[in-house]
């Protein structure tokens, strides 16, 4: 159950990172700092989201 909760938390953090990157992309002025933050938040969001979904998917529910 702990792995499943960690997976849910990672997936939520990944979604938040991807939404922030998208919002920054849509409202950004195109400066170097803005591009770097979009890339960093986009990559980290994708990694967290994929790891969270993988944990939720691969963790079996066993009665405790």
N, CA and C of each residue as an Amber inpcrd file, in Angstrom:
protein
   192
   0.8210000  -1.2000000   0.0000000   0.0000000   0.0000000   0.0000000
   0.8610000   1.2590000   0.0000000   2.0410000   1.1740000   0.6210000
   2.9030000   2.3620000   0.6790000   3.4380000   2.7260000  -0.6960000
   3.7580000   1.7030000  -1.5030000   4.2630000   1.9790000  -2.8530000
   3.1770000   2.6130000  -3.7090000   1.9540000   2.1590000  -3.5290000
   0.8530000   2.7190000  -4.3100000   0.6370000   4.1890000  -3.9440000
   0.7150000   4.5260000  -2.6640000   0.5570000   5.9220000  -2.2400000
   1.7010000   6.7860000  -2.7770000   2.9110000   6.2570000  -2.7410000
   4.0500000   6.9880000  -3.2990000   3.8580000   7.2030000  -4.7940000
   3.3360000   6.2080000  -5.4840000   3.0660000   6.3430000  -6.9040000
   2.0330000   7.4170000  -7.1920000   0.9910000   7.4760000  -6.3750000
  -0.0350000   8.5060000  -6.5510000   0.5500000   9.8880000  -6.3240000
   1.3710000  10.0260000  -5.2900000   1.9940000  11.3180000  -4.9900000
   2.9270000  11.7370000  -6.1260000   3.7230000  10.7960000  -6.6510000
   4.6230000  11.1200000  -7.7540000   3.8430000  11.5090000  -9.0090000
   2.7540000  10.8130000  -9.2680000   1.9450000  11.1410000 -10.4390000
   1.3420000  12.5350000 -10.3060000   0.8800000  12.8860000  -9.1260000
   0.2980000  14.2140000  -8.9110000   1.3730000  15.2950000  -9.0600000
   2.5570000  15.0490000  -8.5100000   3.6470000  16.0130000  -8.6680000
   4.0420000  16.1580000 -10.1380000   4.0320000  15.0560000 -10.8740000
   4.3290000  15.1150000 -12.2930000   3.3080000  15.9240000 -13.0730000
   2.0380000  15.7410000 -12.7420000   0.9850000  16.5160000 -13.4020000
   1.1440000  17.9930000 -13.1040000   1.4510000  18.3240000 -11.8560000
   1.6510000  19.7240000 -11.4880000   2.8240000  20.3240000 -12.2460000
   3.9240000  19.5740000 -12.3590000   5.0870000  20.0610000 -13.1040000
   4.7770000  20.2790000 -14.5770000   4.0350000  19.3570000 -15.1740000
   3.6800000  19.5040000 -16.5870000   2.7310000  20.6710000 -16.8020000
   1.7930000  20.8760000 -15.8850000   0.8730000  22.0110000 -16.0030000
   1.6350000  23.3260000 -15.8550000   2.5650000  23.3700000 -14.9030000
   3.3590000  24.5920000 -14.7240000   4.1990000  24.8890000 -15.9620000
   4.8000000  23.8480000 -16.5560000   5.5960000  24.0470000 -17.7660000
   4.7180000  24.5470000 -18.9080000   3.5300000  23.9820000 -19.0270000
   2.6160000  24.4280000 -20.0830000   2.1440000  25.8490000 -19.8840000
   1.8220000  26.1990000 -18.6510000   1.3780000  27.5640000 -18.3650000
   2.5100000  28.5590000 -18.5800000   3.7190000  28.1770000 -18.2000000
   4.8750000  29.0430000 -18.4080000   5.1550000  29.2050000 -19.8940000
   4.9600000  28.1570000 -20.6580000   5.1570000  28.2290000 -22.1060000
   4.1410000  29.1580000 -22.7580000   2.9040000  29.0810000 -22.3270000
   1.8550000  29.8820000 -22.9390000   1.9640000  31.3680000 -22.5870000
   2.4590000  31.6880000 -21.3850000   2.4970000  33.0830000 -20.9630000
   3.9020000  33.6690000 -20.9420000   4.8770000  32.9390000 -21.4160000
   6.2600000  33.3850000 -21.3330000   6.6300000  34.3820000 -22.4070000
   7.6910000  35.1200000 -22.1070000   8.1740000  36.1270000 -23.0480000
   9.2480000  35.5690000 -23.9770000   9.7520000  34.3790000 -23.6920000
  10.7460000  33.7670000 -24.5650000  12.1720000  34.0080000 -24.1520000
  12.3890000  34.4940000 -22.9620000  13.7540000  34.7170000 -22.4940000
  14.4560000  33.4030000 -22.1860000  15.7700000  33.4720000 -21.9970000
  16.5640000  32.2720000 -21.7370000  16.1380000  31.6030000 -20.4440000
  15.8810000  32.3890000 -19.4160000  15.4840000  31.8220000 -18.1330000
  14.1390000  31.1070000 -18.2550000  13.2240000  31.6690000 -19.0310000
  11.9100000  31.0660000 -19.2110000  12.0280000  29.7370000 -19.9520000
  12.8700000  29.6690000 -20.9530000  13.0430000  28.4370000 -21.7140000
  13.6540000  27.3550000 -20.8340000  14.6280000  27.7250000 -20.0210000
  15.2470000  26.7580000 -19.1170000  14.2380000  26.2200000 -18.1180000
  13.4040000  27.0780000 -17.5590000  12.4180000  26.6100000 -16.5800000
  11.3750000  25.7180000 -17.2430000  10.9930000  26.0280000 -18.4810000
  10.0340000  25.1770000 -19.1880000  10.6260000  23.7920000 -19.4130000
  11.8810000  23.7350000 -19.8460000  12.5290000  22.4500000 -20.1040000
  12.6910000  21.6540000 -18.8120000  13.1650000  22.3060000 -17.7540000
  13.3930000  21.6120000 -16.4870000  12.0820000  21.0870000 -15.9090000
  11.0640000  21.9330000 -15.8170000   9.7980000  21.4900000 -15.2460000
   9.1060000  20.4620000 -16.1350000   9.2540000  20.5920000 -17.4380000
   8.6570000  19.6190000 -18.3460000   9.2910000  18.2420000 -18.2100000
  10.6260000  18.2070000 -18.1660000  11.3230000  16.9190000 -18.0460000
  11.0730000  16.2860000 -16.6870000  11.2080000  17.0640000 -15.6170000
  10.9560000  16.5170000 -14.2880000   9.5060000  16.0740000 -14.1220000
   8.5790000  16.8450000 -14.6530000   7.1740000  16.4570000 -14.5820000
   6.9130000  15.1530000 -15.3050000   7.5210000  14.9880000 -16.4820000
   7.3380000  13.7530000 -17.2420000   7.9500000  12.5510000 -16.5170000
   9.1270000  12.7460000 -15.9220000   9.7740000  11.6580000 -15.1850000
   8.9470000  11.2720000 -13.9680000   8.5050000  12.2550000 -13.1900000
   7.7080000  11.9600000 -12.0020000   6.3940000  11.2880000 -12.3770000
   5.7620000  11.7730000 -13.4430000   4.4890000  11.2020000 -13.8610000
   4.6670000   9.7490000 -14.3050000   5.6850000   9.4810000 -15.1010000
   5.9220000   8.1200000 -15.5750000   6.2730000   7.1830000 -14.4160000
   7.0900000   7.6570000 -13.4790000   7.4530000   6.8260000 -12.3330000
   6.2380000   6.5470000 -11.4560000   5.4030000   7.5460000 -11.2490000
   4.2060000   7.3570000 -10.4310000   3.2300000   6.3940000 -11.0600000
   2.9920000   6.5310000 -12.3520000   2.0850000   5.6230000 -13.0380000
   2.6470000   4.2060000 -13.0280000   3.9490000   4.0800000 -13.2070000
   4.5830000   2.7580000 -13.1620000   4.4400000   2.1000000 -11.8090000
   4.6050000   2.8650000 -10.7340000   4.4420000   2.2930000  -9.3970000
   3.0060000   1.8650000  -9.1320000   2.0580000   2.6830000  -9.5310000
   0.6500000   2.3450000  -9.3120000   0.2760000   1.1030000 -10.1250000
   0.7700000   1.0280000 -11.3420000   0.4330000  -0.0760000 -12.2200000
   1.0480000  -1.3960000 -11.7720000   2.2780000  -1.3700000 -11.2990000
   3.0030000  -2.6030000 -10.9620000   2.8140000  -3.0650000  -9.5300000
   2.1690000  -2.2800000  -8.6980000   1.9610000  -2.6690000  -7.3040000
   0.6510000  -3.4350000  -7.2090000   0.7500000  -4.6400000  -6.6870000
  -0.4590000  -5.4590000  -6.5590000  -1.1130000  -5.1930000  -5.1990000
  -2.4210000  -5.2930000  -5.1770000  -3.1530000  -5.1430000  -3.9270000
  -3.2290000  -6.4850000  -3.2120000  -2.5540000  -6.5670000  -2.0940000
  -2.5880000  -7.7770000  -1.2910000  -3.2420000  -7.4650000   0.0390000
  -4.1120000  -8.3290000   0.5220000  -4.7230000  -8.0680000   1.8330000
  -3.6790000  -8.1550000   2.9430000  -3.7380000  -7.2000000   3.8400000
  -2.7730000  -7.1870000   4.9520000  -3.4200000  -7.5560000   6.2410000
